[in-house]
Amino acid sequence: MKNRNKILGLFMVITAFLSCNEQLVDNFENKYSEVQVFSTEEGTETAVNGMYAQLQGYDYYGSRTRLLLWPHSGKYNSSQGANDDANQLVAANTNINLDKLWRGIWQTINQINIVIVNAEGSGLANENTTLGQAYFLRGVVYFDLVRIFGEVPIRLTPTTKDDIHIAKSSKEELYNLIISDLKKAADLLPDRGEYIAGRPLKYAANAYLAKVYVTLAGTNDATSLPSGFNTVTESEITVTSISNFWEEAKKELDFVINNGGYELTPTFADLWTQDSRNTSESIFELQYGHTGAVRTNDIIRDVVLKGYPGIIPDGANTFGRIRPNKEMFSDHIIQYSGNDYTGQDFITAGKASDVITLDDAVADPRINETYLYNNYTSTVNGKNQNLFPRINKGNQAYPGLAKYKDLTYDGTTTIKNIILLRYAEVLLLRAEVENEINGPSSAYTYVNKVLKRARTTATGTTLQPADWDATSVPTQEEFRYRIMKERQYELNGEGHEWFDMRRRGLDYFQNEIDHHNAAVSFYSSEGNKDFIFSNIETQMTLPIPLAELSGNNLINE
């Protein structure tokens, strides 16, 4: 273990960052370390660990994606002052979280490229497994980049001082790279039982390919897009032959469903116990634990309400600064609580009588597993703390997230993993794809598998969420709308909202924002921590950070 840690330390030095303008330049003086790392299977495996360490570090999935993308999705509110612009859907290119996320992403790509360049042709027994993971991660990271920023540079080799300045590549070039990398990964990644538990299998690459195709298909089918928002058509994908993105997504999803061996956990609650890690449902999950004294995963501090009993140790220091918007909770209650809200667009809030009471034999169990609401007695000061919908204005007038529980949380590290992709999403995607190809009649079966699991509890079954059928969701258009809502109910707090809000085009984004704005008006909370969003056409992507524009002479956004 000591040797392994030494190698990892050397490997991390390889990509030491020299300055703002040279953030991707590797230190030439440590090249010998690179040779040492990749000369053995153990060293190569440690280099693989280095890729994951960058991906799940604080400046990428550990925190920055959450701090920036969740409030900028239009679905969450953040109390972090550094995010005021993102919170109002007017993200500036000077936002510190934007700058740090950009750096974290490119650091990750550089680590991946070092692995690819050195592992190819090594002849080591773990060459294929190493390359499979590297290509998979590079495909995932570039998929993030092109969706978040649009056109960005393509870097396929470790960066040196000679190629700091590099122009942006087109979306067509980026998506060809993403598809190529994911296809390589699907061929090279191990199958079940062939590698370390918790690492992605080959089916993860197929599932991500499906997400790529669904994103491209949805954007191409959108009724409206911002000016200058370029799409990528099937004919522009040259790394493989594609006639229809929806059909291609169907093929990849069916391969995962029929061959991957994934299963929904028996209950939704099984996903969110303190010790739930790498369940039968997990397809791609980032691994964390109580190692070291550095905050790499801030999920507990970011989303868990301070002093909420039974979720974190009494007195633990959390911020709970990122919370779902009021309408997210209201929509789920109206849709699946079993209470009668006929004629109401939103639940009422702001009075003692507005607390939500659920019948455990009727209501969707996901509501209580996802949200903290009404009020609680703080373990910090013993005082009552009101939440939405008991109150409708102010810092606390939001629901909290209940999914992330860790009574071992020590204020710095957590045992909670971050799930990037799970089997329920595959089934929801398959339902979405089937509806687009053949209409809703043959799509119900996929979404109903998710709904059946949602109804199942440790003690029986509830009435909600009821199965979909030709009476409840009769048309292709209604199914299209409802499946996106179902993703919110099932996947809330798992990092999909920013991408989902935009992948169906500007009209879908605008409709969701209009719904938010109507909620703010309904609750009279504008200017009291809530915002009315406008001019959202400019917020379909994020700007490239000013630091990059200043340091890269070939980019001038």
N, C-alpha and C positions, 0 to 999 in steps of 0.2 A: 504493500500500500504506500510506503514512503517513496519508493521509486516511482510509482504511478503519479503521486502528487508532484514530485519533482519534474517529471516529464510534462505534466499539465501546466506547471508554472512556466517552464521553458516555452511551451507552445503558445501560451497566452502572450508571452513577450514578443513572439515573432511578429505579431500585428500591433505592436505598441504604436500609439498614435502620437504624432510628433507636434502637431499644431492644428488650429482650426482649418487652415488651408491645406494641411497635409494629413487629414484625419484618417486616410486609408493607406498611408504609406507604411510598408513594413520595414523594420529596422534591419538594414543590411548586415550590421555587425553580429546579428544573431542567426544568420543563415545556417551556421553549423548545427544549431539547435534543431532546425527544421529537418535536416538530414538524419539526426539522431531519432527524432520522433517517428519518422516513417520507415525506419529500418527494421522494425519488428512489429509483430501483430499487436502486442501490448501497447506500444507507442502509438500505432495507428488508431487503436480503439480509444486511446486517450484523446487523440485529435478529434475523433468523432464526438466525444464528450464535450470538447471545446465548442463545436458547432452548436450543440444544444444549449450550452451555457450562455452563448451569445443570444440565441433565439429567445430563451426564456428569462433573460436578464432584465433588470429594472428598466433599462432604456428601450425595451421592445415589449414582449408580452407580459413581463413581470409587472409593469405599471404604466408605461407611457401610452400604449395603445388604449388603455382604459381611461387614463386621465384626459386624453385628447378626443378619441373617437366616440366614446360613449356620450358625453354632452353634445358633441358636434353632430351626433346622429339625429338630433331633434327629438329623442325619446327619453333622455335623462337630463337631470339638473345637477350641476356641480357647484359646490360652495367654495371651490379653490379660486382664490383671487387671480392666480396666473392664467386662469382659463376663462376669464370674463368674455373675451371675444368669441371663443368657441361656444360658450354657453349661450351666446346670442346669435349663433349661426352667422358670424362675420369674422371667421378666423383670419388673423393677420399673419404675414410671413415672418414676423418677429416673435411669435408665440414660443415660449421656452420649451413647452412640451413637444411642439412641432419640430423644433430644431433638434432636441434630444432624440426624438423618435427617428428622424431622418438619419442621424448619426448611428443610432443603434441598429437600424436596418442595414446600413452599408457595412458596418463592422461585421454583422452576421454574414453578409454575402462574401466579404473578404475571407473570413474564416472558412467558409464553404469552398471557395475557389482554391484556397491553399490545399485543402483535403483532396479535391478533385485532381489538381495538377500533380500532386505527389503520390496519390494512390493508384492512378492509372498506370498499368503496366508493371506494378510492383511485384507481381507474382506471389504475393502473400496469400495465405489461405482465406483471409477475410477481405480480399480486394473487392469482390462483388458486393458483399454486404455493406462495406464502407462506401462504395460509389453509389449504391442504391439509396442510402440515406442522404448522401450529399446532393444527388440530383433531386431527390424528393424535396429536401428542405429548400434548395434553390428555386424549384418550381413554386413552392408555397410562398416564399418571400417575394419573388417577382410578381406573383399573383396579387399579393398585398400591395406592392408598389404601384402597379398599373391601375388598380382600382382606386387607391387613395390619391395618387398624384397625376394619373394619366401618363403622358410621355415622360420617360426618365432614361438615363443612360443605361446601356448594357455593359456590364463588366464580367468577363469570363475567366480572367486570370487575376492573380494577386496584384494589387495596385502598387506601383512604384512611383518615385518622384518624377518620372518621365511621362506618366499618363494621368496626372491629377486632372488636367483639363480634358473633358470629354463631353461630346454633344449628346443631346437626348436622342433616343431611338423612337420610332413610330410605334403605335399600339399594335400594328400588324406584326412588326418584328418582335415585340415583347411577347405577344400571345403565341407566336411560333416557338419562341424559346421556352415558354412555360409548358406548352403541350409536349415539346420534344423532351424536356427534362422529366416530366411526369411519366411519360411513356417509357423512358429509360429506367426510371425508378420502379415502375410496375414489373419490368423484366428482371431487375437485379435485387430488389428487396426480398427478404426471407419470407417463407410461409409460416403458418402457425407452428409453434414448438421448435423452430429452428434458431431462435436468437433470444436476446434478453427480453424478459417480460416487461411490458410497458413501452417498448419501442414500436414504431409503426411497422405493420406488415405490408406486403405488396398491394393489398386491397385498399390501403389508405391512398395510394397513388391513383387507383381507379376512381375512388370516391372524389378526390380532388379534381380529377379530370372532368367528372360529371359536373362539379360546381363551376368549373371554367366554362363548360359548354352551356350550362343553364344561364350563367351571367351573360355570355355573348348572345344567346338566343333571346333572352328577355330584353336586352338593350336594343337589338335589331328589330324586335317586334313593337317597341315602344311607340306610342302615338306622338310623342313629343320629346325632343332632346334640346339641351342648350345649344346656342349658336357656337359652332366650332367644335362640338363634342363628337369626335370621330368614332365611327363604329367599325367593327371588323367582321367581314362577311366570310361565309364558308369558303369561297373561292380564293380568299387571301391567306388561308391556312395551307402552307405548302409542305409542311413536315409530315403530313399524312393526308389521306383522301377523305374529305368530309362533304357530304351532300346536304345534310341538315343537322344543325346543332342539337335540336331537341331529340332527334333519333339517336345521335351519338351519345347524348347524356343517358338515354334509356339503356343503351347497350352497356355502358359502364356501370350504371346502378344495378342492373340485373346481374352483372357479373359479381358484384359485391354481395348482393342479397343471396344469390344461389351458391356462392363458393366461399364467402368470407368466414362463415361460422359465427357471425355476431348474433347476439340475441338481446332483446329488450330486457332490462332488469324486471323482476316480478312486479315491483311497484315503483312509482316515480320517486317516492321517498328514499328508496334504496340507493339512488344516485347521490343523495345529499346528506347522508350521515357523516359524522366526523371521519370515520375510517373508510369511507367509500373511495377506493382508488383502483383504477384499471379494471373496471367492471366488465361484464360480458358485452356491454354496449359500447365500450370505449374503442374508438378507431384511431384517434390521435390525441394524446394526452401528455402535457408537459409535467415532468416529475420534480417535486420539491420535497424538502424535509428540513429538519433542524440541523443544518450543517453550516458551520462558520458563523460569523457575527455580522454579516452584510445582508441588508434587505434586498432580496432579488425578486420576491413575489409579495406585492403589497395588497393583494386582494382583500385580506382581512381588514387592514387599516383603511382601505379606500371605501369599502361598501358596508361594513358591519357597523350598526349604530352603537355609539358609545354607551356602555353600561347596560346593554340589552342582556337580560338573564338567560343562561342556559346555552349560549352560543359561543361565548369566549369566556376566559377566566374573569371572575369578579375583579373589577378595577383595572382591567387591561386597557391600554391606551389605543383607541381607534378614533378615526375621524368620521366615518360614515358619510363622506362628503359627496359621494355619487349615488343618486337615488332615482328610481323610475319616476317619470312624469305622472301627474295625477290621472291623465286620461288612459295610461296603460293599465293601471289598477282598475279604474272605472270600467273600461271595456271588458276586462276579464270577469268582473263581478256581474255586469249586465248579461254577458254571454252565457256564463256557466255557473252562476251561484245557485240557480234554481229559484231565486227570489223574483217577484213580479216587478219588472221595470217597464211595463208596456208604455210606449209613447215617450220614454225618456232617452235622451242622448247621453246623459251623464248622471251618475249617482249624486245625491245632495251631500253637502259638506259644510262644516263650520259650526255646528251646534252639537250639544251633548246627545241629542236624539239621533244624530247622523252616524253613529257607530255601526259597523257592519257586524251582523250576527249570521253565522252560517249553520245550516243543518248538515251535520257530518254524514248523514245518510243520503244526502241529495247533492251537495255542492262538489264541484271539481276539487279533488284533493290537491291539485297543483297550486291552488290559490294560497293555501296555508304553507305549502313547502317553498313558495316563491317569495311571498310578501310578508312584511311586518307592518301592522296597521293598527288603527284605533289609538292605543296608548300602551305604555309599559312603566314599571317602576324601576328606576335606574339603580344598578348595583354600585354606582359610584357615589351617589349622594342620598339614595333612598327616596328620592322625590318622584312624583308622577311626571311622565313626559308624554304629552299629547302628540299624535301623529295624524296624518290624513287618514280618513275623512273627518276625524273629530275636529280638526282645525283645517282651514283652507288657505291661510296666508302665513308667510314667514318662513324662516329657515327649516323648521320642523314639519312644515305642511306638505310632506311627501311620504309615501310609503317607503319602507326600507327593504333591502333584499335579505331573504332568509336562507338562501341556498348554501352559503359559505359558513360552516360551523367548525370551530377548532378550539376546544378547551385546553389544548396544549400550547396555544399561541403565546409566545414569550415577548411580544412587542417588536420583534425583529424578524423572526423566521416562522414559517407555518408548514404543516404537513399537508395542507390542501393543494392538490394538483389543479391545473387549469386544463379543462377539456376543450380542445379546439374543434373536434368532430366526433359525433357519436351516432349510433345506428338509428336513433329516432329521426335525426335529420335526414339520413339516407332515405327512410320511408316517406318523409314529407316531401323531399325532392322528387321521389319516384311518383308520388301522387300528383305533384305539380306538372311533371313532364307528361304523364299519361293524359291529364286533362288537356294539355296543349295539343297533343297528337290525336287523341280519340274522343275527347269530351269527358264529362264527369262520370258516366255510367260505369266505366271500367277503372276509374281512379279512386272510388270510395274505399275499395278494399285496403289500399295502402294507408290512407289516413286513419281508417277505422282501427287498424292495429295499434296505432299510437293512442287513439282515444280509449280503446279497451284497456290498455295498460294504465292510462291516466285514471280510469275509474277504479282500478284495483287497489285495495289497501290491505294492510296486514290482517284486518278483521272481516273483510268482505268486499262488496262493490257499492259504488254510489250510482246515482241516476245520471249525473253529469260528469264529464261531457258526453252527451248522447251521440250515437253513431250518425254519420251523414248518410243521406239517401236522396232519392229523386224528389222527395217532398221538401226536405229541409234545405238542400243545396241543389236546386234543379238545373241550373244553367252553367255553361262553361265560364261565363263572365263572373257569376257569383262565386263559383268554385275558385277562380283565380284570385278574387278578393279575399275569400275566407281562408285560403291556404296560407296566404301571407300573414293574416291575423293569427292563424294557428301556430305559425312559427314563433310569433311573439309570446303566445301563451306557454308553449313548450320550452322555448329556448331563451326566455328572458334572463338577462344577466350573464349570458355566455359569450357575448362579444360579436353577435351577428347583426345587430340593429343598424349600424352605420351602413354596412354593405347592402342589407335588404332594403333600406329606404331608397337606395339609388339604382339598384339593378333592374328595376322595371321602368326606368325612364323618368322624365321630368314631371309628367302628369301624375304618376303614382306618388312621387315625392311631394308634389304640391298638395295632393288630396290629403295625405297624412299630416302635412304641416297645417293645412286648413282646419283639420280636426283638432289638432293641438291648440291652434289659435282660438277656436270656438270654446275649448275647455277653459282657457285662460279668461276669456270673457265671461263664461258661465260662473266661474268661481271668483270673479272680480279680483284676480290676483296679479294683474299686470303691474309692474313696478314694485311689487312686494315679493321679490325673488323669482317671479315668472316673467317671461318675455313673449311678446307677439313677434313672430318671425316674418320677415319680408325679404324680397329680392333673393330668393333662394336659388335662382338659376346659377348664380356664381358659386354656390356651395356644393355642387355635385362632386367636386374634387377639392383637395386642399392645395394651397400654394406651396411651391418649393421654397424652403426656408431662405431668408435673406443671406444668411451666412454662406450657403452654397452658391447663391447667385454672385456673391462678392468674391468667393474663392475659386470659382470655376469659370474661366473666361469664355467657354463655349456654350454657356447657358445664360440666357437673358430673358426670363419669362415675361 
